[in-house]
Amino acid sequence: MMRIVRALSIVWLSLLVLIPAHLPAQNSREVDWDYEIDLLARELAEKHPDLFFRTDSSTFFGAMRKVAAEAPGKSSFYLAVKLQQVVAKMGDAHTLINYHFHIDKSLILPMETYWFEDGIYITQVDRLYEDALGKKLTAINGKPLTAVIDSFSTLLVHDNKSVIKYQVPRMLGWTQLLAHFGFSDTEELSLHLEDREGNPEIIRMSLPVTLGENLRLKPESMPLGWQDQKAYFRQLYFEEDKIFFIQYNKCWSREVEEEHGSGASALFMPSFREFEKEVFQTLKKKNVDKIVFDLRYNNGGHPQQGKDFIEKLHRVKIKGPGKFFLLVGRKTSSEALINAVDYLSYPGVVVLGEETGGKPNHFGQVRRFVLPESGLIVSHSTDYFPLMETDQGSLVPDVIALEYMDLFLKGLDPAFEAVRLYLQP
């Protein structure tokens, strides 16, 4: 395993304020887009630590001027999407135009999808369309899903394939994006599906959406990693296999909120200090052959909490061999990726799962500014954080454990099963 350069950074922070769902469509008579886009380009070039590390400045400014030239008569949403395509080509996933704040919530399809290795499946849906639940999505309005994915991918930085697998399913229900790329232009949208036997089916959804009861796909039993993804952190001990499982879903807690947040919500958050006590009590009492640290569903927060915990974890005296395993996946990014690298700094750690969505050496420490006339919110990095000596697009597991729909329906977690069956070479 390559040597690791350890660094501490504060990178991607989620926006704490939500923009109203219905924003007025502004056109060229309301916004001076020549001025607005020129300001955007100059501000990004000035504020970013190295905006032109991948694409030269003339290409960038030329692409910005091209968007400005087609602005007359176009909506803010249309132009925000076009601008995001330009910014995505610069190669920094943390620098972006927040076009999604201009999405009309009444035009979001009432469904959720997940990209398994054998296709994109509908995992949640409004009861009105319950026949779609659990079926594979193959086309939208007769257009192959691959074409939709290719178009949506132009809005993303392609550091690795996990970025596409994580981000695109979230975007498939945004009918404004579908319309922008020419996949939808009516008040009704057709989803082309396949059941488990490959039989085709078409489900038609009407717009605007009226939300009713939400139905979720239920497997025989929920796979381990899926069971409680909303929990900040949790621990489980499996007596038969002598596996101690620690799932760390958020780099945040009551203590972090008190120190780095507003503090107002601290009482409603779990205490990591109490969780830590429980972890070390379990390690003291139980015989442990394998320790699993699961970061598959963690996309950040504050890294110091995880860093301190990992140092304590590797110092504690464990009853049993205590072989260390790290689980990562498409959602692992930002501060969670920093903690993954911290965990890897100790010898003998085995990494399992999917490639991380986050890039180990990355730009971060995000700041934002608002364009004065359009109100578009622009995020940009302010520093660069190298975590590894070699620049790679993803943290790649030693053991690849991919998710398939049939395994999900059986309640099997491929990464955890790989840990359970892992034999020391």
N, C-alpha and C positions, 0 to 999 in steps of 0.2 A: 504494500500500500504506500502511495506517495506520501512524502512528508507534508504536513499541513501548516500553513502559516495562519496563526490565529489572530483574529482581529475582532474588535467590538464595534458595532455600529448600530445606530438607530435609523431604520430605513422606512419601509412603507407603513404609513399610518392611515387607517380608514377615515373617510370623511365623517365628521360627527353631526353635520347638519344635512338634511335632505332638502333638495330643491323641490318645490311644488310640482305635482304630477302634470298639471296643465300649464305649459308655458306658451305665451303667445308666439305664433309664427311670425318672425320679423323678416322683412324683405329689404331690398336695396334702398328703398325710400326712407327707411327708418334707421338703417345702420350704414355708416360709411365704411364699407368692407375693405376698400383699398387701404384706408388708414388702419383699420382694425387688424387686418392680416399682416400688414407691414410691421405694426407694433408687436404682434405676437411673435413674428420671426426674429425681430431684433432682441426682444426680451429673452426668448429662449437661448439665442446665441450668447447673450451676455450672462445669463444666470446659471446656465448649465456648466459643469466643470469641464466637459469635453464633448460638446454636442456633435462634433464632426469626426469622431473616432472611427466611424465606419463609412459615412457618406460625406463627400466634400461640400463645402459651403455653397458653391455655385449651383449645384444640383438642388440643394435644400431651398435656397431663396428663389430659384427658378420655379420649383414646384409650388411654392407658396404664391407666387405671382400668378401662376396658372389658375389656382383656385379662386383668387380674387377676380380674375377676368371673367369667370363664369358665375359670379355672385348675383348679378341683377336678376331679380324675380325668384331667387331661391330662398328657401326657409333657413332658419338658423340650424335646424336639425340636419338638413342636407349638407350645409357647409361645414358643420362640426364633424360629420362623418368623413367628408373629403379631407379636412385638415388632419384628422386622426390618421388617415391612410399615409399622409406625408410624414407625420411625426413617427409613426410606427417604423418606417423605413430607416430612421436614424439609429434604431437598434437598442434603445434603452426602454425596458418594459415599465419603468417607474415614471417615465416622462410621457404625458398623454393629454389629449383633449377629452374632457369628461362629457362626451356627447350623450351618454346614457342618462344624464339628468334631464334630458329633453324628451325622454320616452314617455308617451301617454299611457298611464297605467290601465286605462280602459281598453287599450289595444294590445295588451299582453295576453297571449293565449293562456288559458287556465290549465297549465300542465307543467310538469318537470320531467326532464330526460336525463339519462346517465349513459355515458359512453363506456360500454363493456368492450372487451377485446373482440367480440363477435358482432358488434353493432351498437347503435344508439337505440335505447329502449325507453318507453314512457313508463316512469316509475310513480308519478302522481298525476292526477287529473280530476277535474270537476265531475261530479256524479252524472251530469248531463251527457258526458262522453265516456262513460265507464267501459264501453266496449273497447276503447283504445288502451286500457291499462295493461301493462305487461307485454305490449306488442312492439315489434321493431319498426322504427321509422325508416322508410326507404326513399320517399320523395315528398315534396311539398308543391301542391298545385301542378303535379305532373312533372316537375323539375327534379332530376336526381339529387339525392341528398349530398352527394359528393360535390356537385356544383355549388350548392348552398354553402358547404363547408369551405370550399376554395374562396368564395367571395368574402365570407365573414373573416377568414384568416388574414385578409389584407389589413384588418384593423388591429392585428396582434403582432408582437415581436416574436419571431420564430427562433428563440434560443434553443428550443427542444420540442419534441412532439407532445410532451405532457402538457405544455401550455395550451395547445389546440384542444386536447382531450378534455381539459378542465374548463376552458373558457367557452368554447363553441356551444356545448349543450345549454348553458345559461342564456345564450343569445337566440336560440331557435324559436322561442316564443315571442320575440320582439317583431311584431308584424311591420312596424315602420322600417326596420332594417330590411326585412324581406321585400317590402315595396321599393326601397331605395335601390336594391340590387336587381330589381325586375322580376322577382319571384311571386309577387302578389300585387293586385291592383283592384280588388273587388272588396265587397263587404262580407264575403264568405271565403273561407280558406279550406282547402282540402288536404288532409294528411293521408298519405299512402303508407299502409302498414302491412306487416306480415305477422302471422301468428307463429307459434313454435313449430308447426308443421310446414311452414313456408307458404301457407294459403294467403293470397292478397286480400286486402280490405281497404275501403276508403271511408274515412270519417270526416264530416264537414263541420267546421266550427264557425259560428256567426260572430260578427263584430258590430258594435262594441261588446265587450265581455260583461256578462252578469254573473258574478260569483255566487256559487252555492256551496254544497257540501264537498269537501276535498277528500278524495280517496287515495290511499297509498298502497302500493304493491306490497303484499305480505308474503315473505318466504316461509318455509316450514319453521324456521327459527331465524332470528336476525343474526347475520354474521357478526362476529365479535367486534370488528372495527366500526361497524355501522350502528351498534346498539345505542350509544349515547354520545353522538358527536357534538351535541350542544353543551355537554359538560365541559368545564374548563380543564379538568383533570380527574382521573380516577385510577384505582388500582384493583387488581384481581389476582388471587393466588389459585393455581390449578394443582390440586393435591396429587392427582395421579401422575402428571408429567413433571411435577416439581418446577413449574414455570411461574415466575412472578412477572405480571403484565402491568406496565405503567403506560397509560394513555395520556398524552399531553397535547390537548387540543387548542389551548390558547396560552400565549406568553403574557398572561395577565392574571390578576387576582385582587383580592381585597387590599393586600399590602401594596401592590403596584399602583392601584388606583389612588390610594391615599398619598403616595409619594409622587406619582407622575401624572395622574389624571386630575379631574376636577374635585374628586373626593366625595361628590354628592351621592354617588351610587355605591360607595364602598361597602356599606352595610348589607347590600343585596348581592354581594359577590362572595364566592367561597374563599376561605383563608388558605393560602398556600402553606403557611407556617404549620397549620393543623394537619394538612395533608402530608407534609413532609414527616411529621412525627409518626403518622400512621404507617408510612412507607418503611421507615427505619425500625419500627416495632415489628412489622411483618418480617423483615429481613433478619431480625434478631431471633424470632421465634421459629421460623419455618426453615426446612431444608430446601435450598434453592439450587437447581441445576442450571437454569437459564433465566436471565433477566432481560426482559423485552422493554425497550423504550420506543413508543409508537408516536411518530410525528407526522403521520400520513394526512391528517386533517387539520394541520396547524399552519396558518399562513401569517403568523406574526404577533406582534404586540411589543413587549420589551424584553431584550435578551438576557439581562443580568440575572433575573430570577432563575431561568433555566441553567445558566452558566454556573451559578453557585450550587444549585442542586446536583448537577452532574459531577462537580468536584467532590461534593460530600458523598455521593453515591459510590464513587470509585475508591473512596478512602474507607468506607465502612467494612467491618469484618462480616463476611457472609458465611452462613452454615451451608456448606456444599460447594461445588465447583464454581457456581455463579458465572457462567459463560455469558458475555454481553452480546445482545442483538439490537439492531436499530432498524425500525420500519419507516420507510419514506414513500412518498407518492406524489401524484400530480399537483396536489394542493400545498405541498411543503415548499415554503418560500420565505423570504425576508428573515425576520428574527428567528423563525423556526429553523431555517437553513443554517443560521449562525450556530444555533444550539446543536444541530446535527453535526456540524464540523467540530464543535467542542467535544461531543461524545466520541467522535472518531479519533481524537487525539490520544486516546488510550489504546494500548496494543490489543490485538485479537478480536476487535469488534467485527461482527458479521452484519452486513447491510442487506436487507431484503425488501422486496416490494417493486414499485415502479420507479422510473426515473423521476427526479424532482421537477416540479414546474419552475422552481426558482433556479437561477444561475449562480453558482458559488461565488465567482468574482463578478460583482455587480455595482452599478450605480445606485445610490439611495439617499437617505436623509432628505426626504421629500418636503418641498415647500410648494405653495400655490399662489397664483395671482388670478385676478378676474379681469377680463377684457371690458373696458369701460362702457361701450355702447351695446354690445350683444349680450353681455353678462356671462359669456362662456368661461367656465372654470378650467384653468390650465394647471396641471401638476408637472413638476420638474425635479430632477435630482440635483443635489448640491455637492455631492462628494462621491468618491469611488472607494469601494471596500474589497480588497483582494483577500479572499479566505484561503485560496489554494495556490500553490506554486505554478501549476499549469492552468491555463484558461480553458475551461470546458463548459459546454452548454448546459450541463446538468450534473447532479450527483447521481452516478449510475450504481445501482445495487450490485453486490457480489452475486446474489441469487435473485433472478427476475421471477416475480410471482404476480401474474396478471389475473385480472378479474373477468370471469365469463358469466353470462346470464344463468346458465344451468347451475353453476356453483353457488351463485347468490340465492337462487330459489331453494337450494338444499341447505342453506344456512351456513355454508362453508366460507371461511376467510382464507384465501390462498396464501397470504403472507404469514399469517399465524400458523397455518398448517405446515408451511415450510420450516418454520422455527421448531414446531413440535417434532417433525421428522428429521431434523438436522442432526447429523452425526459428525462428531469432531474428526477431521481428517487425521 
